[in-house]
């Protein structure tokens, strides 16, 4: 990935076919879990926005990273314990099936969280 992609399609197409398939699965899962969200490129990677940023995702050397902010990780700490996590990220290794149901739950949690923040403003 040399240049900043112009859109999510361009980002996904910049990877080999097997990685494109995984990125497409995550993208579809997020779209289904947050149909009102808008796709954007943020920090040079695909992201979804609903009032404010919901989640980001990206392909790396050996994994797909999902970035649901710290709250998304904290809420699903037990379910994510099998994966390497960071302050606001989780790594899904290429050699294991993507936990699409868990990803959908995390995204739905983030949607509710963002909508609640908007109501408070």
PyMOL commands that set and color helices and strands:
alter all, ss='L'
color gray80, all
select helices_A, chain A and resi 8-13+17-33+69-75+100-120
alter helices_A, ss='H'
color red, helices_A
select strands_A, chain A and resi 38-42+45-49+53-59+63-67+84-85+90-93
alter strands_A, ss='S'
color yellow, strands_A
deselect
rebuild
show_as cartoon
